[in-house]
Amino acid sequence: MEFLLDYGLFLAKIATVVVAIIAILVIAKGVSGKGAAKGELEITNLTEQHKERVEQLEHHLHDEAFLKARDKAEKKSEKEKTKSREKDIKKAVKEGELDSQREPHLFVLDFNGSIDAKEVASLREEVTAILAVAREGDEVLLRLESGGGMVHGYGLASSQLDRIKAAGLPLSISVDKVAASGGYMMACIADKIISAPFAIVGSIGVIAQLPNFNKLLKKHDIEFEQLTAGEYKRTLTMFGENSDKARDKFKQELEETHGLFKDFIRERRPELDLEKVATGEHWFGTQAKELGLVDEIKTSDDVVVEACKDKTVLSIHYVQKKKITDKLAGVAGEAADSVLMKLISRGQKPIV
C-alpha cells in the first residue's frame, strides 16, 4: 500500500512538471507571436582582422626597438594620408562626387547549403543589403559549400546570385569543400569559380528515391487509400502499389528536370562539354579545372588575403533572431524536423 502511495505521488509530480512545461510553452508562444522574429546583419571587417593577426604575430618576431620605429613611421604615413584624403573629400563634396572617394570593397558571403536550401532566407537579405550600398569597383565573393538538394530551393538561391550579376557587380564563388549538383547550379552563376585542389565539384544530375511499404501493409492486412483528381497528381507513392506507368512518368519528370539543369549551365558556361560533364559524376578541383567546371585552383583564404591588400573586405552575415518557442524546442526538435524534411523531399521532389 505504501508503494502505491509513493508511486501515486511520483506520477503526480511528473504530471505537475509536464503541465508546467506546457504552460510555459503556451505563454512563450503568445509572447513571441505578438511580433514576427526579426534578424540583423553581422558585419566583420576581415581586412582589420587580418591586419591585427599579422601585427600580433610580428610582436613575437621583432624586438621592441624595431616595433617602436616602425609604429612611428606608420603613424606619420597614416597622418599624411588622412590629410590628403580630407582634401580629396572636400573637393569631391564641392563637385558632388563624394561616392567616388570611397575605397573599393569586397563583400564576402557564406552559403552552407542544406537539402532544402533554407539558407536562402538569409542570402536574400544579404544580397539586398549589398546591392543597396555597392558602388563601382566593389566585388562580391561567395564562399559556397553544398552537396545540393531540392530543385526549387536551389533555383531560388541561384536567382539571388543572379541579382548580383544583374547589378553589374563582379561575382566570384569559392569552393573549399564541395559544390555538387544544386551547389554547382549556384556556382555556375559566378564570373569566376575558384576551387580548392580536392574540393568536390560537379554531379550535374537529378535523383529521387523513396521506400515503398505496400507489401508490408498487405502482409498485415492494412489497406491504403489515396484519392487524386488529375491523372498524374501523384505518380510514385510510399504506401500504395506503384505501377509501371507511374514509374515511367516519374522518370520522364526527372529527365525534364535534368534537361532544364543542363540548359541553365549551358547558358552560363557555354564552353563546357555538357555531354561529358552532365553525367551525374563528380570530380576533384584539379580535375574539374581541366574539364572547365572551375576557373582557378586556390582556397577562399587566398582570395580574401589577396583582396586585403587593396580593398576593404567585409564579411556579411544575416542572422535571424530566434523566437522564445524556437529556443525552447531545442536541438531535438530541429533534428526531428530535419529527418522528416529529408524523407519528404526525397520521396516527393527531385533532388539536384
PLY file of the C-alpha trace (Angstrom):
ply
format ascii 1.0
element vertex 352
property float x
property float y
property float z
element edge 351
property int vertex1
property int vertex2
end_header
0.00 0.00 0.00
2.85 2.36 0.85
4.44 1.55 -2.50
1.26 2.52 -4.34
1.07 5.79 -2.39
4.68 6.65 -3.26
4.09 5.71 -6.88
0.97 7.90 -7.00
2.89 10.87 -5.59
5.63 10.29 -8.15
3.10 10.34 -11.01
1.54 13.50 -9.58
4.93 15.22 -9.59
5.57 14.16 -13.18
2.14 15.42 -14.22
2.79 18.76 -12.48
6.11 19.18 -14.32
4.52 18.34 -17.69
1.66 20.79 -17.11
4.15 23.49 -16.08
6.24 22.96 -19.23
3.13 23.11 -21.43
2.04 26.31 -19.69
5.46 27.90 -20.27
5.38 26.95 -23.94
1.88 28.39 -24.37
2.87 31.67 -22.67
6.09 31.88 -24.67
4.21 31.27 -27.89
1.77 34.04 -27.02
4.58 36.49 -26.24
6.69 35.65 -29.31
3.64 35.56 -31.56
2.91 39.25 -30.98
5.60 40.22 -33.48
7.47 38.48 -36.26
11.00 37.40 -35.46
13.44 39.91 -36.88
17.02 39.50 -37.94
20.08 41.69 -38.23
23.25 41.96 -40.26
26.52 40.91 -38.65
29.43 42.68 -40.37
33.05 41.70 -39.79
35.91 43.74 -41.21
38.21 40.97 -42.46
40.86 43.49 -43.54
41.21 44.78 -39.98
41.04 41.25 -38.61
43.85 40.14 -40.91
45.95 43.17 -40.01
45.52 42.55 -36.28
46.62 38.92 -36.62
49.71 39.90 -38.59
50.64 42.56 -36.00
50.10 40.08 -33.17
52.47 37.61 -34.77
55.06 40.28 -35.64
55.33 41.19 -31.95
56.93 37.78 -31.49
59.24 38.17 -34.48
60.86 41.59 -33.87
62.44 43.35 -30.91
60.89 46.34 -29.13
63.16 48.92 -30.82
62.17 47.80 -34.29
58.46 47.78 -33.46
58.57 51.30 -31.98
60.41 52.68 -35.02
58.01 51.00 -37.40
54.91 52.18 -35.49
56.24 55.75 -35.51
56.82 55.62 -39.27
53.37 54.13 -39.89
51.65 56.80 -37.78
53.44 59.55 -39.73
52.47 57.96 -43.03
48.85 57.48 -41.87
48.66 61.15 -40.78
49.81 62.30 -44.22
47.30 60.01 -45.92
44.49 61.33 -43.72
45.31 64.94 -44.60
45.44 64.12 -48.30
42.18 62.21 -48.09
40.42 65.06 -46.27
41.39 67.40 -49.12
40.09 64.92 -51.70
36.80 64.54 -49.81
36.28 68.32 -49.56
36.91 68.64 -53.28
34.52 65.76 -54.04
31.80 67.37 -51.89
32.07 70.60 -53.86
31.89 68.72 -57.18
29.08 66.41 -55.99
31.17 63.25 -56.45
31.52 62.07 -52.86
30.86 58.40 -53.69
33.94 58.33 -55.91
36.12 58.84 -52.81
35.06 55.59 -51.19
37.68 52.87 -51.50
36.62 49.61 -53.21
35.11 46.84 -51.09
34.95 43.08 -51.34
31.75 41.78 -49.76
32.12 38.19 -48.54
29.07 35.93 -48.15
28.85 32.35 -46.87
26.34 29.74 -48.04
26.47 26.37 -46.30
23.51 24.73 -48.02
21.14 22.17 -46.55
18.96 19.81 -48.57
16.02 22.26 -48.68
18.30 25.32 -49.14
16.63 27.11 -46.24
19.74 29.30 -46.01
18.39 31.25 -48.98
16.29 33.24 -46.48
19.48 34.83 -45.14
21.11 35.03 -48.57
18.33 37.18 -50.00
18.68 39.66 -47.10
22.47 39.79 -47.53
22.23 40.36 -51.29
19.61 43.09 -50.83
21.82 44.90 -48.31
24.88 44.74 -50.57
23.01 45.98 -53.63
21.77 48.96 -51.62
25.31 50.22 -50.91
27.54 48.76 -53.65
29.43 51.16 -55.90
31.63 50.84 -58.96
34.81 48.96 -58.08
33.13 46.75 -55.47
33.06 42.96 -55.81
31.31 40.01 -54.15
32.81 36.69 -53.04
30.54 33.81 -52.06
32.15 31.01 -50.05
29.98 28.08 -51.07
29.58 24.66 -49.52
26.73 22.45 -50.65
26.09 18.94 -51.90
22.79 20.02 -53.49
19.16 19.47 -52.61
15.63 20.39 -53.63
15.31 21.93 -57.08
13.10 24.89 -56.20
15.25 25.82 -53.17
18.49 25.90 -55.12
16.75 27.53 -58.05
15.80 30.45 -55.77
19.34 30.59 -54.31
20.73 30.82 -57.86
18.26 33.60 -58.65
19.55 35.59 -55.67
23.06 35.38 -57.11
21.71 36.45 -60.50
20.61 39.69 -58.82
24.27 40.46 -58.11
25.21 39.85 -61.75
22.28 41.94 -62.99
23.55 44.86 -60.88
26.90 44.69 -62.68
28.91 43.58 -59.64
31.74 41.09 -60.33
30.89 37.82 -58.56
33.39 35.12 -57.60
32.41 31.85 -55.95
34.93 29.87 -53.94
34.53 26.17 -53.19
36.74 24.85 -50.40
34.98 21.51 -49.85
32.01 20.76 -52.09
29.74 22.36 -54.70
27.88 19.47 -56.23
24.56 19.19 -58.02
22.43 22.12 -56.77
25.62 23.57 -55.29
27.17 23.66 -58.76
23.96 25.19 -60.12
24.71 28.13 -57.83
28.43 28.15 -58.63
27.98 28.45 -62.39
26.36 31.89 -61.90
29.78 33.34 -61.00
32.11 35.27 -63.27
34.86 33.13 -61.76
34.65 29.78 -59.95
37.56 29.13 -57.60
38.15 25.67 -56.17
40.48 24.09 -53.64
42.50 21.23 -55.18
40.48 18.45 -53.55
37.07 20.12 -53.40
34.24 18.03 -54.89
32.66 19.67 -57.93
30.05 18.64 -60.49
27.39 15.96 -60.03
25.23 17.54 -62.74
22.32 15.15 -62.45
18.95 14.59 -60.79
17.89 11.94 -58.28
14.73 10.97 -56.40
14.25 7.98 -54.13
11.70 6.70 -51.66
10.88 3.50 -49.78
7.68 1.59 -50.54
5.82 -0.16 -47.70
2.97 -1.59 -49.75
3.97 -5.25 -49.34
4.42 -4.79 -45.59
0.94 -3.26 -45.29
-0.61 -6.10 -47.27
1.14 -8.65 -45.08
-0.59 -7.15 -42.04
-3.96 -6.72 -43.81
-3.68 -2.92 -43.80
-5.37 -1.12 -46.66
-4.05 2.16 -48.03
-6.30 4.53 -49.95
-5.20 7.57 -51.92
-7.63 9.73 -53.83
-6.50 12.18 -56.52
-8.06 14.41 -59.14
-5.80 14.52 -62.18
-4.08 11.53 -63.76
-0.60 12.49 -62.61
-1.37 14.35 -59.39
0.67 11.62 -57.72
2.96 9.18 -59.51
5.07 7.09 -57.11
3.88 6.66 -53.54
5.37 5.28 -50.33
2.33 3.22 -49.28
0.37 2.39 -52.41
1.18 -0.11 -55.14
3.28 1.62 -57.80
2.60 0.90 -61.46
4.98 0.86 -64.43
3.06 3.78 -65.91
3.68 5.84 -62.76
7.38 4.92 -62.82
7.70 5.95 -66.47
6.01 9.27 -65.79
8.24 9.96 -62.80
11.35 9.08 -64.83
10.15 11.46 -67.55
9.88 14.25 -64.98
13.44 13.55 -63.79
14.74 13.70 -67.37
12.92 17.00 -67.94
14.46 18.44 -64.77
17.90 17.25 -65.87
17.36 18.95 -69.23
16.50 22.24 -67.54
19.56 21.87 -65.30
21.82 21.40 -68.32
20.26 24.34 -70.16
20.83 26.51 -67.10
24.53 25.61 -67.02
24.95 25.86 -70.81
23.68 29.44 -70.74
26.22 30.46 -68.07
29.22 28.33 -69.06
28.80 27.78 -72.82
32.35 26.45 -73.23
31.56 23.32 -71.18
31.21 19.96 -72.93
27.93 19.03 -71.23
27.76 15.59 -72.80
30.97 14.83 -70.93
30.28 16.50 -67.58
26.48 16.25 -67.16
26.53 12.54 -66.33
25.96 12.89 -62.59
29.65 12.27 -61.87
31.73 14.50 -59.61
35.39 15.47 -59.82
38.08 16.91 -57.57
39.10 20.53 -58.05
42.18 19.96 -60.23
40.23 17.57 -62.47
37.32 20.00 -62.61
39.64 22.75 -63.85
40.83 20.55 -66.72
37.19 19.94 -67.68
36.33 23.65 -67.48
34.00 23.28 -64.50
36.11 25.75 -62.48
38.48 28.56 -63.46
41.16 28.70 -60.79
42.71 26.48 -58.12
43.13 28.16 -54.73
41.30 28.44 -51.42
38.93 31.16 -50.27
41.60 32.20 -47.74
43.97 33.02 -50.60
41.31 35.20 -52.23
40.50 37.09 -49.02
44.13 37.72 -48.03
44.97 38.96 -51.54
41.97 41.31 -51.52
43.01 42.76 -48.13
45.99 44.43 -49.85
43.91 46.93 -51.83
40.29 46.58 -50.68
38.24 46.73 -47.53
36.97 43.18 -47.10
33.69 42.88 -45.21
32.02 39.61 -44.22
28.23 40.00 -44.34
26.01 37.57 -42.44
22.28 37.94 -41.81
21.24 36.35 -38.51
17.62 35.50 -37.88
16.67 36.09 -34.26
15.01 33.02 -32.79
11.67 33.21 -31.04
11.42 32.01 -27.44
9.46 28.97 -28.59
12.17 28.08 -31.09
14.80 28.18 -28.34
12.70 26.03 -26.03
12.16 23.47 -28.78
15.89 22.77 -28.70
18.14 20.65 -30.82
15.94 17.55 -30.63
13.08 19.25 -32.43
15.37 20.58 -35.15
16.87 17.13 -35.67
13.43 15.51 -35.99
12.34 18.25 -38.37
15.44 17.72 -40.48
14.87 13.97 -40.74
11.24 14.50 -41.71
12.23 17.07 -44.34
14.72 14.67 -45.87
12.15 11.88 -46.01
9.51 14.08 -47.61
11.83 15.80 -50.05
13.44 12.59 -51.25
10.08 10.98 -51.75
8.14 13.75 -53.46
10.65 16.14 -55.06
13.59 15.69 -57.44
16.97 16.44 -55.90
19.70 18.23 -57.88
0 1
1 2
2 3
3 4
4 5
5 6
6 7
7 8
8 9
9 10
10 11
11 12
12 13
13 14
14 15
15 16
16 17
17 18
18 19
19 20
20 21
21 22
22 23
23 24
24 25
25 26
26 27
27 28
28 29
29 30
30 31
31 32
32 33
33 34
34 35
35 36
36 37
37 38
38 39
39 40
40 41
41 42
42 43
43 44
44 45
45 46
46 47
47 48
48 49
49 50
50 51
51 52
52 53
53 54
54 55
55 56
56 57
57 58
58 59
59 60
60 61
61 62
62 63
63 64
64 65
65 66
66 67
67 68
68 69
69 70
70 71
71 72
72 73
73 74
74 75
75 76
76 77
77 78
78 79
79 80
80 81
81 82
82 83
83 84
84 85
85 86
86 87
87 88
88 89
89 90
90 91
91 92
92 93
93 94
94 95
95 96
96 97
97 98
98 99
99 100
100 101
101 102
102 103
103 104
104 105
105 106
106 107
107 108
108 109
109 110
110 111
111 112
112 113
113 114
114 115
115 116
116 117
117 118
118 119
119 120
120 121
121 122
122 123
123 124
124 125
125 126
126 127
127 128
128 129
129 130
130 131
131 132
132 133
133 134
134 135
135 136
136 137
137 138
138 139
139 140
140 141
141 142
142 143
143 144
144 145
145 146
146 147
147 148
148 149
149 150
150 151
151 152
152 153
153 154
154 155
155 156
156 157
157 158
158 159
159 160
160 161
161 162
162 163
163 164
164 165
165 166
166 167
167 168
168 169
169 170
170 171
171 172
172 173
173 174
174 175
175 176
176 177
177 178
178 179
179 180
180 181
181 182
182 183
183 184
184 185
185 186
186 187
187 188
188 189
189 190
190 191
191 192
192 193
193 194
194 195
195 196
196 197
197 198
198 199
199 200
200 201
201 202
202 203
203 204
204 205
205 206
206 207
207 208
208 209
209 210
210 211
211 212
212 213
213 214
214 215
215 216
216 217
217 218
218 219
219 220
220 221
221 222
222 223
223 224
224 225
225 226
226 227
227 228
228 229
229 230
230 231
231 232
232 233
233 234
234 235
235 236
236 237
237 238
238 239
239 240
240 241
241 242
242 243
243 244
244 245
245 246
246 247
247 248
248 249
249 250
250 251
251 252
252 253
253 254
254 255
255 256
256 257
257 258
258 259
259 260
260 261
261 262
262 263
263 264
264 265
265 266
266 267
267 268
268 269
269 270
270 271
271 272
272 273
273 274
274 275
275 276
276 277
277 278
278 279
279 280
280 281
281 282
282 283
283 284
284 285
285 286
286 287
287 288
288 289
289 290
290 291
291 292
292 293
293 294
294 295
295 296
296 297
297 298
298 299
299 300
300 301
301 302
302 303
303 304
304 305
305 306
306 307
307 308
308 309
309 310
310 311
311 312
312 313
313 314
314 315
315 316
316 317
317 318
318 319
319 320
320 321
321 322
322 323
323 324
324 325
325 326
326 327
327 328
328 329
329 330
330 331
331 332
332 333
333 334
334 335
335 336
336 337
337 338
338 339
339 340
340 341
341 342
342 343
343 344
344 345
345 346
346 347
347 348
348 349
349 350
350 351
